[in-house]
Amino acid sequence: MEIFSQPGFWSALFAIILIDLALAGDNALVIGLAVRNIPAEMQRKAILWGTVGAIAIRCFLTLIVVWLLKIPGFMLAGGLALVWIARKLAIEDGNHGPDVAAKSTLRGAISTIVVADTVMGLENVLAVGGA
């Protein structure tokens, strides 16, 4: 319980929560797009289990990034990778809409949510690790 009394713990936790909330809007869109073709009674299950899987993977990735932040130049490399991805999406992509595959099965929708959230969560993980 000593961690809760360390200076700056609560402000760091608050910063992490704000960063994650600010960057999570696109993830909600992906979830909606992924479940749009499955029956309504299965959509809640797909959203629940897809979100649980995405959170578990994001927690694991955050632990890895915190460890990787000890490597000199890692944040620079991560930032350059994000700039490259943003440029590729903004300039080279001719599509003007989201390209999220809508599956017609529960398992397919859950896997789409987990994979898409993992890929899109890169900026979240880097931001949380940096905070």
N, C-alpha and C positions, 0 to 999 in steps of 0.2 A: 504494500500500500504506500510505500515511500514515493513511488512515481507520481502519485497525485499531488504530492506536496512540493515537488521540484519546481523551481522558478520557471515560469514560461510554459508549463505543461498545458494549462487551460487555454492560453492564447494560441498555442500551436494547434491544439485540437480544434478550436474554433476556426482557425485559418484553413485547416485541412477540410473541415466540413463545408465551409463556404466555397473553397476551390472545387470540390467534388460536385456540389450542387450547381455551380455556375457552368461546369463542363458536361453535365449529365443530360441536358435537354435533347441532344441528338440521339441519345440512347433510348429515350422514351418513344421517339418516332420510329426507330428500328423495331422496337417491340410491337408497336401497332401494325407496322407493315408486315412483319413476319407472321402474325396470327390472322391476318385478314381473310384467308381462304379456308380456315378450318371451321368446323361447326361451332356455333356460339357456346354450347355447353362445354366444349373443350378449350376454349380460348383462355378462361381463367386459369386452368391447370397449366397450359403452355406458358402463360405470363409468369405464374408463380415459380415453376420449376426452371424456366429459362433465366429468370432473375436470380434465383438461388445459385444456379450454376455460374452465372456471370459474376456474382459477388464473390464466390469462392475462388474463381480464377483471378479476379482482380486483387483479392487479399494476398494470394500467392505471388502474383507479379509485383505487388508493392514491396513485399519482403525481399524479393530478388533485387529490385531497383535500389532499395535502401542499402543493400550490401554493395551493389555496383557503384553507387555514388562515391564510394571511397576511392575509386579509380580516377586519377587525374585526367581531366578532359572528357569525362563521360557525359556531363551535362551539355558540353559544347557539341559533342557528337549526336546526342539525342535531339538537341535543338536544330542542328543542321538536317537531321533525318526528317523532322517535322516540317521544316521549310521545304524540303524536296517533295514530300507528300502533298503539302498544300499547293505547291506550284503545279504538280502533276494533276491534281484534281481541278484546279482553277483554270489552267491554260489548255491542257491537252485533252481534257474530257469533253466530248461533244454532247453528252447527255445533259439535260437540264432538269432532271428529276432523280429521285432516289432509286438506286438499283439494288433493292433488297428483295431477295427471292422469297416469295410467299409460298409456303408449303401447304399441302392439303392434309397432312397427317400431324398428329400431336408431337411425335418424335422429331419430325422434320422441322416444325416450328420452334421447338425447344433448341435444337442444334443450331438453327439459324440465329436465334437470339444470343446464344452463348458465343458463337463464333464472331458475329458482328460486334457484339459488345466488347469482346476481347480485342479485336482489331481497333475499334474506335476508342477504346479505353486507354490507349497508349499515352495520350496527352494527360489523361487523368492520373495515371500511375506516375508519370514523370513529375507532374506538378505536386502530387502528394509526397512523393519521395523527396523532392526539393524542399518542401515545407518542413 
